[in-house]
Amino acid sequence: MKISEELLNKYNVPVPRYTSYPPANYFTESFSSDNYVQMLKNSNSTEPENIAIYIHIPFCEKICFYCGCNACSIGSGSLVVPYLKAVRKEIEMVAQYIDKKRRVSQIHYGGGTPNSIDVSFIKSLNEFLFSEFSFIDKPEIAIECNPAYLDYKYVDSLIAAGFNRFSLGIQDFDIKILEKVNREPSAIPPAELFSYIKSAGDNIGVNLDFIYGLPGQSVSSFTRTMQMAAGIRPDRLVTFSYAHLPWVKKHQLILEKRGLPTAGDKTNMFLSAYDILKKSGYEPIGLDHFVLSSDDLFRSLEEGSLHRNFQGYCTRRTTGQVYAFGVTAISQLDEGYSQNRKEIKDYISDVNSGNLPVERGYKLSSDQLIVRKAINDLMCNKKLSFFKVAADMKILPETVKSALRIDENSLADLEADGLITSGNDAIEVTDTGSFFIRNIAASFDKDYVEKVQTYSKPV
């Protein structure tokens, strides 16, 4: 694949990542815990019926300079126990509103660095979830891990606790590059760590996660990293584009001083990775994932049933409304979103006082529900069929079109640039268009307005 400089300059403008619709900057503090309770109750009679659970562990041994997550230094560790007690209590508070006939299809631990805390805490929390809810057959139990803090004993304990998917944040194999961004390399050589986890059973999945666009990276260095990654042969490879948002995360300013790659170099890093991984038998999924053709995500893409939430891509089988717990965690329910308090001490105080720790949220309008469905189809399955959206939502195709921004000149422009193909019913994203899929999604979003200090650029 090749991306011309003309296309890059034209479409490299700030656009939402569309991990949610509308994006999180639309959330409002007028959304209350009472609103959330009503949304929880209503979620029992809406789809998807399954439950997905997200647990946010904010603690890190140290903060990586590229980090855009809601994370904090673990320090002395004095907040770990009261925090996890609060998480468990929050789960109990929310669970009373959830129909116990519904089943959990996915648990995901994110952060921060979930494996920065003693594994006994995670094991205990999983045991509580297993006792509190019923589960589908073979649910996905996933955890994000910093391999710098993983040893064989910790891995064994996680597998014994029920985890069957590991996302290993490698970021780059070059130690000098990791030093520039304040990150330590894997404690166990990545290939050995991967092999050890996979040896635990055929049902164990492993992602290797990388970031391109960091100081010190070049096209040649990232090419070497991707060649090494493909040689390890993980189930899934993720190539995240570094999102530079220093107005949100001040520590990212350090990376400006250390020299960020140009947009052109960053583009060529991705294109090099794309070519290497395609030649190695990996299939591109959505924005940033590459999977083997035997993977469930690829089968879902072929079926047109791939889904995405804040935690990443998932299959129809593991898709659920997301009930999120912990500081800053965002629940993604059919009607809208609810986000928890940002400060750990405020979060703990609210929960210990018997209050749901809601800081802000958003309830979608009827039109926004349609747009969310359309953009999700486009972002996940690279296709937007007005008739399919209408059929899935049991509405008329004309109603779908009226909710979207349909600008014939804009669509003609996207098609002329080779980003989409269009027919009477459907818009399909080309291979080149997948690189600018956020821009394509934004073209259908009536509410989108380009905002420099709100959204990151695609490149």
Stockholm file with secondary structure:
# STOCKHOLM 1.0

chainA/1-459         MKISEELLNKYNVPVPRYTSYPPANYFTESFSSDNYVQMLKNSNSTEPENIAIYIHIPFCEKICFYCGCNACSIGSGSLVVPYLKAVRKEIEMVAQYIDKKRRVSQIHYGGGTPNSIDVSFIKSLNEFLFSEFSFIDKPEIAIECNPAYLDYKYVDSLIAAGFNRFSLGIQDFDIKILEKVNREPSAIPPAELFSYIKSAGDNIGVNLDFIYGLPGQSVSSFTRTMQMAAGIRPDRLVTFSYAHLPWVKKHQLILEKRGLPTAGDKTNMFLSAYDILKKSGYEPIGLDHFVLSSDDLFRSLEEGSLHRNFQGYCTRRTTGQVYAFGVTAISQLDEGYSQNRKEIKDYISDVNSGNLPVERGYKLSSDQLIVRKAINDLMCNKKLSFFKVAADMKILPETVKSALRIDENSLADLEADGLITSGNDAIEVTDTGSFFIRNIAASFDKDYVEKVQTYSKPV
#=GR chainA/1-459 SS CCCCHHHHHHHCSCCCCCSSSSCGGGCBTTCCHHHHHHHHHHHTTSSCCSEEEEEEECEESSCCTTCCSSCEECTTSTTHHHHHHHHHHHHHHHHTTSCTTSEEEEEEEEESCGGGSCHHHHHHHHHHHHHHSEEEEEEEEEEEECGGGCCHHHHHHHHHTTCCEEEEEEECSCHHHHHHTTCCCCSSCHHHHHHHHHTTCTTCEEEEEEEESCTTCCHHHHHHHHHHHHHHCCSEEEEEECCCCTTTCGGGHHHHHHCCCCHHHHHHHHHHHHHHHHHTTEEEETTTEEEETTSHHHHHHHHTCCEEETTEEECTTTCCEEEEESTTCEEECSSEEEEECSSHHHHHHHHHTTCCCEEEEEECCHHHHHHHHHHHHHHHHSEEEHHHHHHHHTSCHHHHHHHSCCCHHHHHHHHHTTSEEECSSEEEECHHHHHTHHHHHHTTCTTCCCCTTTSCCCC
#=GC SS_cons         CCCCHHHHHHHCSCCCCCSSSSCGGGCBTTCCHHHHHHHHHHHTTSSCCSEEEEEEECEESSCCTTCCSSCEECTTSTTHHHHHHHHHHHHHHHHTTSCTTSEEEEEEEEESCGGGSCHHHHHHHHHHHHHHSEEEEEEEEEEEECGGGCCHHHHHHHHHTTCCEEEEEEECSCHHHHHHTTCCCCSSCHHHHHHHHHTTCTTCEEEEEEEESCTTCCHHHHHHHHHHHHHHCCSEEEEEECCCCTTTCGGGHHHHHHCCCCHHHHHHHHHHHHHHHHHTTEEEETTTEEEETTSHHHHHHHHTCCEEETTEEECTTTCCEEEEESTTCEEECSSEEEEECSSHHHHHHHHHTTCCCEEEEEECCHHHHHHHHHHHHHHHHSEEEHHHHHHHHTSCHHHHHHHSCCCHHHHHHHHHTTSEEECSSEEEECHHHHHTHHHHHHTTCTTCCCCTTTSCCCC
//
